Amino acid sequence: MFHKIIKGIAPIAGIALAAAIAGCGDMDVTIDGEKGVALAELDMSGDAPESLVLASSDTVIIKDGSKLDIDVTGDSDAVGLVRFTLKDGTLGVLRAKTDDKVSGTAIVNVTMPSPRSLTIAGSGTIEAESMSDKADINVLGAGNVSVAKVTATSADVNIAGSGMLTAAGSAESLDLNVMGSGSADMSGFKVETADVTVAGSGEASFASDGKVEASIVGSGTVTVIGRAKCEVSSMGSGKLVCETPAEESAEEAAPADKQAAKKSAATKKKIAKKSSAKKSRKA
């Protein structure tokens, strides 16, 4: 069990540390060793990226499209600090170092092919229309990621910190790791098989009719909606909850309800007949 926990959180532990460092205002933030350039200086003539990394407190909204296009709006001070990197198929969004306090937020509108990988480090927000192929999602820090529709063969989700993922869609397999108090609201996301690791007080929910294996250390909760075969190893008060969808429960309960209604009606009819017979004898 401990081997599985360590194996699950190891890939995100190092990135979580990097995210914490990235949140320090007096340090230079880099992506792949690059500080980035202003949008006007970004070379977008090559192939469109397949991945996106956000390392700031800003908001990135991704729309599907065949070519890369970027537009930045929002608070003027924040907009002036937004920087970009584009390397090895990954678009990075970050801020230039400044000694001034900037409380505003920039909104970065990105058009690109459906991304395969999304990573957020910090307290920003990523909103994506879709993800495909082998979807890889990393929520590091206090950020939020939402994906309207995932259509993938596999989904690899890592959450470290207090961040949140909201996603819908489907995948053949799900590898989900939650370290800290973060959450994954994926009740509208259905998978055939899932391997889940939770260390801390995090929460996760998704749908499955297949096989789900979970390892939980701490007070975390994993909720599986469907008819999955669930197996759990846990230490602490954490739990794996496998529940039938409400509509299916209602359908299963319906025959019993109908039978009870018929029985009640028959009883009432019987009582009515007895009452009528008594009245006839009195007459």
QUITA-V229912 format. One record per residue. N is the residue number from 1. RES is the residue in one small letter. SS is DSSP state (alpha for helix, beta for strand, coil for the rest). BURIAL is # if it has 9 or more other C-alpha atoms within 8 Angstrom, else .. Layout:
<<N | RES | SS | BURIAL> <N | RES | SS | BURIAL>>
This chain:
<<1 | m | coil | .> <2 | f | alpha | .> <3 | h | alpha | .> <4 | k | alpha | #> <5 | i | alpha | #> <6 | i | alpha | .> <7 | k | alpha | .> <8 | g | alpha | #> <9 | i | alpha | #> <10 | a | alpha | .> <11 | p | alpha | .> <12 | i | alpha | #> <13 | a | alpha | #> <14 | g | alpha | .> <15 | i | alpha | #> <16 | a | alpha | #> <17 | l | alpha | .> <18 | a | alpha | #> <19 | a | alpha | #> <20 | a | alpha | #> <21 | i | alpha | .> <22 | a | alpha | #> <23 | g | coil | .> <24 | c | coil | .> <25 | g | coil | .> <26 | d | coil | .> <27 | m | coil | .> <28 | d | coil | #> <29 | v | coil | #> <30 | t | coil | #> <31 | i | beta | #> <32 | d | coil | .> <33 | g | coil | .> <34 | e | beta | .> <35 | k | coil | #> <36 | g | coil | #> <37 | v | beta | #> <38 | a | coil | #> <39 | l | alpha | #> <40 | a | alpha | .> <41 | e | alpha | .> <42 | l | coil | #> <43 | d | coil | .> <44 | m | coil | .> <45 | s | coil | .> <46 | g | coil | .> <47 | d | coil | .> <48 | a | coil | #> <49 | p | coil | #> <50 | e | coil | #> <51 | s | beta | #> <52 | l | beta | #> <53 | v | beta | #> <54 | l | beta | #> <55 | a | beta | #> <56 | s | coil | #> <57 | s | coil | #> <58 | d | coil | #> <59 | t | beta | #> <60 | v | beta | #> <61 | i | beta | #> <62 | i | beta | #> <63 | k | beta | #> <64 | d | beta | #> <65 | g | coil | #> <66 | s | coil | .> <67 | k | coil | .> <68 | l | coil | #> <69 | d | beta | .> <70 | i | beta | #> <71 | d | beta | .> <72 | v | beta | #> <73 | t | beta | #> <74 | g | beta | #> <75 | d | coil | #> <76 | s | alpha | .> <77 | d | alpha | .> <78 | a | alpha | #> <79 | v | alpha | #> <80 | g | alpha | .> <81 | l | alpha | #> <82 | v | beta | #> <83 | r | beta | #> <84 | f | beta | #> <85 | t | beta | #> <86 | l | beta | #> <87 | k | beta | .> <88 | d | coil | .> <89 | g | coil | #> <90 | t | beta | #> <91 | l | beta | #> <92 | g | beta | #> <93 | v | beta | #> <94 | l | beta | #> <95 | r | beta | #> <96 | a | coil | #> <97 | k | coil | #> <98 | t | coil | .> <99 | d | coil | .> <100 | d | coil | .> <101 | k | coil | .> <102 | v | coil | .> <103 | s | coil | .> <104 | g | coil | .> <105 | t | coil | #> <106 | a | beta | #> <107 | i | beta | #> <108 | v | beta | #> <109 | n | beta | #> <110 | v | beta | #> <111 | t | beta | #> <112 | m | beta | #> <113 | p | coil | #> <114 | s | coil | #> <115 | p | beta | #> <116 | r | beta | #> <117 | s | beta | #> <118 | l | beta | #> <119 | t | beta | #> <120 | i | beta | #> <121 | a | beta | #> <122 | g | beta | #> <123 | s | coil | #> <124 | g | coil | #> <125 | t | beta | #> <126 | i | beta | #> <127 | e | beta | #> <128 | a | beta | #> <129 | e | beta | #> <130 | s | beta | #> <131 | m | beta | #> <132 | s | beta | #> <133 | d | beta | #> <134 | k | beta | #> <135 | a | beta | #> <136 | d | beta | #> <137 | i | beta | #> <138 | n | beta | #> <139 | v | beta | #> <140 | l | beta | #> <141 | g | beta | #> <142 | a | coil | #> <143 | g | coil | #> <144 | n | beta | #> <145 | v | beta | #> <146 | s | beta | #> <147 | v | beta | #> <148 | a | beta | #> <149 | k | beta | #> <150 | v | beta | #> <151 | t | beta | #> <152 | a | beta | #> <153 | t | beta | #> <154 | s | beta | #> <155 | a | beta | #> <156 | d | beta | #> <157 | v | beta | #> <158 | n | beta | #> <159 | i | beta | #> <160 | a | beta | #> <161 | g | beta | #> <162 | s | coil | #> <163 | g | coil | #> <164 | m | beta | #> <165 | l | beta | #> <166 | t | beta | #> <167 | a | beta | #> <168 | a | beta | #> <169 | g | beta | #> <170 | s | beta | #> <171 | a | beta | #> <172 | e | beta | #> <173 | s | beta | #> <174 | l | beta | #> <175 | d | beta | #> <176 | l | beta | #> <177 | n | beta | #> <178 | v | beta | #> <179 | m | beta | #> <180 | g | beta | #> <181 | s | coil | #> <182 | g | coil | #> <183 | s | beta | #> <184 | a | beta | #> <185 | d | beta | #> <186 | m | beta | #> <187 | s | beta | #> <188 | g | beta | #> <189 | f | beta | #> <190 | k | beta | #> <191 | v | beta | #> <192 | e | beta | #> <193 | t | beta | #> <194 | a | beta | #> <195 | d | beta | #> <196 | v | beta | #> <197 | t | beta | #> <198 | v | beta | #> <199 | a | beta | #> <200 | g | beta | #> <201 | s | coil | #> <202 | g | coil | #> <203 | e | beta | #> <204 | a | beta | #> <205 | s | beta | #> <206 | f | beta | #> <207 | a | beta | #> <208 | s | beta | #> <209 | d | beta | #> <210 | g | beta | #> <211 | k | beta | #> <212 | v | beta | #> <213 | e | beta | #> <214 | a | beta | #> <215 | s | beta | #> <216 | i | beta | #> <217 | v | beta | #> <218 | g | beta | #> <219 | s | coil | #> <220 | g | coil | #> <221 | t | beta | #> <222 | v | beta | #> <223 | t | beta | #> <224 | v | beta | #> <225 | i | beta | #> <226 | g | coil | #> <227 | r | coil | #> <228 | a | coil | #> <229 | k | beta | .> <230 | c | beta | #> <231 | e | beta | .> <232 | v | beta | #> <233 | s | beta | .> <234 | s | beta | #> <235 | m | beta | .> <236 | g | coil | .> <237 | s | coil | .> <238 | g | coil | #> <239 | k | beta | #> <240 | l | beta | #> <241 | v | beta | .> <242 | c | beta | #> <243 | e | beta | #> <244 | t | coil | #> <245 | p | coil | .> <246 | a | alpha | .> <247 | e | alpha | .> <248 | e | alpha | .> <249 | s | alpha | #> <250 | a | alpha | .> <251 | e | alpha | .> <252 | e | alpha | .> <253 | a | alpha | .> <254 | a | alpha | .> <255 | p | alpha | .> <256 | a | alpha | .> <257 | d | alpha | .> <258 | k | alpha | .> <259 | q | alpha | .> <260 | a | alpha | .> <261 | a | alpha | .> <262 | k | alpha | .> <263 | k | alpha | .> <264 | s | alpha | .> <265 | a | alpha | .> <266 | a | alpha | .> <267 | t | alpha | .> <268 | k | alpha | .> <269 | k | alpha | .> <270 | k | alpha | .> <271 | i | alpha | .> <272 | a | alpha | .> <273 | k | alpha | .> <274 | k | alpha | .> <275 | s | alpha | .> <276 | s | alpha | .> <277 | a | alpha | .> <278 | k | alpha | .> <279 | k | alpha | .> <280 | s | alpha | .> <281 | r | alpha | .> <282 | k | alpha | .> <283 | a | coil | .>>
